[in-house]
Amino acid sequence: MSAQQKKIIQAARKITLQPEEYIDDPSQFTTAWAALKAARGQSIDTSRLRAAHLIECPLPATEPTEVEKRLQRVAEKTRELIQARRSNLPPAA
């Protein structure tokens, strides 16, 4: 294997191991995947390699979800019950 081929495979590994950094350009991920498969003597059907194979970055939540709200209420209630029993709570609790 030539030095150029080794560089290509190394770059392809970097892209496929960190797809979240290349999510804006799925063609780079597809090309890197194809290069790795070709290095192993395998072929791929690129029509089957869709965006679902990439890590999707979720949009930031604008407000807390129901689960987060419920967890917050449980934590507050737990603190109230412990303080009502006059137990000493650590500052982080």
PyRosetta script that sets phi, psi and omega in degrees:
from pyrosetta import init, pose_from_sequence

init()
pose = pose_from_sequence("MSAQQKKIIQAARKITLQPEEYIDDPSQFTTAWAALKAARGQSIDTSRLRAAHLIECPLPATEPTEVEKRLQRVAEKTRELIQARRSNLPPAA")
pose.set_psi(1, 130.9)
pose.set_omega(1, -176.7)
pose.set_phi(2, -77.0)
pose.set_psi(2, 166.6)
pose.set_omega(2, 179.3)
pose.set_phi(3, -63.9)
pose.set_psi(3, -37.0)
pose.set_omega(3, 179.1)
pose.set_phi(4, -64.3)
pose.set_psi(4, -42.6)
pose.set_omega(4, 178.3)
pose.set_phi(5, -64.0)
pose.set_psi(5, -39.4)
pose.set_omega(5, 178.7)
pose.set_phi(6, -63.5)
pose.set_psi(6, -39.8)
pose.set_omega(6, 178.1)
pose.set_phi(7, -64.1)
pose.set_psi(7, -41.4)
pose.set_omega(7, 179.6)
pose.set_phi(8, -63.9)
pose.set_psi(8, -44.5)
pose.set_omega(8, -179.8)
pose.set_phi(9, -66.2)
pose.set_psi(9, -39.3)
pose.set_omega(9, 178.7)
pose.set_phi(10, -63.5)
pose.set_psi(10, -43.0)
pose.set_omega(10, 177.4)
pose.set_phi(11, -65.8)
pose.set_psi(11, -38.9)
pose.set_omega(11, 178.5)
pose.set_phi(12, -64.7)
pose.set_psi(12, -39.9)
pose.set_omega(12, 177.3)
pose.set_phi(13, -62.7)
pose.set_psi(13, -42.0)
pose.set_omega(13, 179.9)
pose.set_phi(14, -59.7)
pose.set_psi(14, -44.0)
pose.set_omega(14, -178.6)
pose.set_phi(15, -67.5)
pose.set_psi(15, -44.9)
pose.set_omega(15, -176.6)
pose.set_phi(16, -73.9)
pose.set_psi(16, -23.8)
pose.set_omega(16, 177.5)
pose.set_phi(17, -82.8)
pose.set_psi(17, -17.6)
pose.set_omega(17, 179.1)
pose.set_phi(18, -131.4)
pose.set_psi(18, 61.4)
pose.set_omega(18, -175.3)
pose.set_phi(19, -64.3)
pose.set_psi(19, -23.9)
pose.set_omega(19, -179.7)
pose.set_phi(20, -63.4)
pose.set_psi(20, -24.5)
pose.set_omega(20, 178.4)
pose.set_phi(21, -81.0)
pose.set_psi(21, -14.2)
pose.set_omega(21, -177.2)
pose.set_phi(22, -119.0)
pose.set_psi(22, 19.4)
pose.set_omega(22, -175.0)
pose.set_phi(23, -66.8)
pose.set_psi(23, -25.0)
pose.set_omega(23, 179.7)
pose.set_phi(24, -72.9)
pose.set_psi(24, -17.2)
pose.set_omega(24, -179.0)
pose.set_phi(25, -133.1)
pose.set_psi(25, 81.8)
pose.set_omega(25, -177.4)
pose.set_phi(26, -60.3)
pose.set_psi(26, -22.9)
pose.set_omega(26, 179.9)
pose.set_phi(27, -66.0)
pose.set_psi(27, -31.6)
pose.set_omega(27, 176.6)
pose.set_phi(28, -64.7)
pose.set_psi(28, -43.1)
pose.set_omega(28, 179.2)
pose.set_phi(29, -63.6)
pose.set_psi(29, -44.3)
pose.set_omega(29, -179.7)
pose.set_phi(30, -62.1)
pose.set_psi(30, -42.9)
pose.set_omega(30, 180.0)
pose.set_phi(31, -65.2)
pose.set_psi(31, -42.0)
pose.set_omega(31, 179.2)
pose.set_phi(32, -64.6)
pose.set_psi(32, -41.6)
pose.set_omega(32, 178.6)
pose.set_phi(33, -62.3)
pose.set_psi(33, -43.2)
pose.set_omega(33, 179.4)
pose.set_phi(34, -63.7)
pose.set_psi(34, -38.9)
pose.set_omega(34, 179.4)
pose.set_phi(35, -64.1)
pose.set_psi(35, -41.8)
pose.set_omega(35, 179.1)
pose.set_phi(36, -66.7)
pose.set_psi(36, -41.2)
pose.set_omega(36, 178.4)
pose.set_phi(37, -65.5)
pose.set_psi(37, -40.5)
pose.set_omega(37, 179.4)
pose.set_phi(38, -64.5)
pose.set_psi(38, -36.6)
pose.set_omega(38, 179.1)
pose.set_phi(39, -63.8)
pose.set_psi(39, -25.8)
pose.set_omega(39, 177.9)
pose.set_phi(40, -93.3)
pose.set_psi(40, 2.2)
pose.set_omega(40, 179.8)
pose.set_phi(41, 79.3)
pose.set_psi(41, 21.6)
pose.set_omega(41, -179.3)
pose.set_phi(42, -112.3)
pose.set_psi(42, 160.0)
pose.set_omega(42, 176.2)
pose.set_phi(43, -117.3)
pose.set_psi(43, 164.5)
pose.set_omega(43, 177.7)
pose.set_phi(44, -131.7)
pose.set_psi(44, 154.1)
pose.set_omega(44, 173.7)
pose.set_phi(45, -99.8)
pose.set_psi(45, 100.1)
pose.set_omega(45, -174.6)
pose.set_phi(46, -63.9)
pose.set_psi(46, -19.7)
pose.set_omega(46, 177.8)
pose.set_phi(47, -69.7)
pose.set_psi(47, -19.8)
pose.set_omega(47, 178.6)
pose.set_phi(48, -91.4)
pose.set_psi(48, -10.9)
pose.set_omega(48, -179.3)
pose.set_phi(49, -91.9)
pose.set_psi(49, 94.0)
pose.set_omega(49, -176.1)
pose.set_phi(50, -103.7)
pose.set_psi(50, 178.1)
pose.set_omega(50, -178.3)
pose.set_phi(51, -60.9)
pose.set_psi(51, -21.7)
pose.set_omega(51, 179.4)
pose.set_phi(52, -64.0)
pose.set_psi(52, -18.0)
pose.set_omega(52, 179.0)
pose.set_phi(53, -80.3)
pose.set_psi(53, -7.6)
pose.set_omega(53, 179.0)
pose.set_phi(54, -99.3)
pose.set_psi(54, 160.3)
pose.set_omega(54, 174.8)
pose.set_phi(55, -78.5)
pose.set_psi(55, 124.2)
pose.set_omega(55, -179.7)
pose.set_phi(56, -93.5)
pose.set_psi(56, 129.6)
pose.set_omega(56, 178.0)
pose.set_phi(57, -83.4)
pose.set_psi(57, 118.2)
pose.set_omega(57, 178.6)
pose.set_phi(58, -71.3)
pose.set_psi(58, 149.8)
pose.set_omega(58, 176.3)
pose.set_phi(59, -71.9)
pose.set_psi(59, 147.7)
pose.set_omega(59, 179.0)
pose.set_phi(60, -64.5)
pose.set_psi(60, 140.7)
pose.set_omega(60, -179.5)
pose.set_phi(61, -72.1)
pose.set_psi(61, 134.2)
pose.set_omega(61, 180.0)
pose.set_phi(62, -80.1)
pose.set_psi(62, -30.5)
pose.set_omega(62, 176.6)
pose.set_phi(63, -144.0)
pose.set_psi(63, 160.3)
pose.set_omega(63, -177.4)
pose.set_phi(64, -60.2)
pose.set_psi(64, 145.7)
pose.set_omega(64, 177.4)
pose.set_phi(65, -76.4)
pose.set_psi(65, 170.0)
pose.set_omega(65, 179.9)
pose.set_phi(66, -62.2)
pose.set_psi(66, -36.8)
pose.set_omega(66, 179.4)
pose.set_phi(67, -65.4)
pose.set_psi(67, -44.0)
pose.set_omega(67, 179.0)
pose.set_phi(68, -63.8)
pose.set_psi(68, -40.1)
pose.set_omega(68, 177.5)
pose.set_phi(69, -62.6)
pose.set_psi(69, -43.7)
pose.set_omega(69, -179.4)
pose.set_phi(70, -65.2)
pose.set_psi(70, -41.9)
pose.set_omega(70, 178.3)
pose.set_phi(71, -62.0)
pose.set_psi(71, -38.7)
pose.set_omega(71, 178.4)
pose.set_phi(72, -64.6)
pose.set_psi(72, -43.6)
pose.set_omega(72, 179.3)
pose.set_phi(73, -64.2)
pose.set_psi(73, -40.2)
pose.set_omega(73, 178.6)
pose.set_phi(74, -64.0)
pose.set_psi(74, -43.7)
pose.set_omega(74, 179.4)
pose.set_phi(75, -62.5)
pose.set_psi(75, -43.4)
pose.set_omega(75, 179.2)
pose.set_phi(76, -63.8)
pose.set_psi(76, -44.1)
pose.set_omega(76, -179.6)
pose.set_phi(77, -64.5)
pose.set_psi(77, -40.2)
pose.set_omega(77, 178.7)
pose.set_phi(78, -62.4)
pose.set_psi(78, -43.0)
pose.set_omega(78, 177.7)
pose.set_phi(79, -61.8)
pose.set_psi(79, -43.0)
pose.set_omega(79, 179.4)
pose.set_phi(80, -60.8)
pose.set_psi(80, -45.0)
pose.set_omega(80, -179.5)
pose.set_phi(81, -64.4)
pose.set_psi(81, -41.2)
pose.set_omega(81, 179.7)
pose.set_phi(82, -67.0)
pose.set_psi(82, -42.2)
pose.set_omega(82, 179.2)
pose.set_phi(83, -68.0)
pose.set_psi(83, -33.0)
pose.set_omega(83, 177.4)
pose.set_phi(84, -64.6)
pose.set_psi(84, -30.1)
pose.set_omega(84, 177.3)
pose.set_phi(85, -85.4)
pose.set_psi(85, 0.7)
pose.set_omega(85, 179.0)
pose.set_phi(86, 60.1)
pose.set_psi(86, 36.7)
pose.set_omega(86, 174.2)
pose.set_phi(87, -83.7)
pose.set_psi(87, 147.9)
pose.set_omega(87, 178.3)
pose.set_phi(88, -81.6)
pose.set_psi(88, 123.8)
pose.set_omega(88, 177.7)
pose.set_phi(89, -101.3)
pose.set_psi(89, 141.3)
pose.set_omega(89, 172.3)
pose.set_phi(90, -68.4)
pose.set_psi(90, 156.1)
pose.set_omega(90, -177.0)
pose.set_phi(91, -59.1)
pose.set_psi(91, -29.2)
pose.set_omega(91, -177.1)
pose.set_phi(92, -79.9)
pose.set_psi(92, -10.5)
pose.set_omega(92, -175.8)
pose.set_phi(93, -78.3)
pose.dump_pdb("model.pdb")
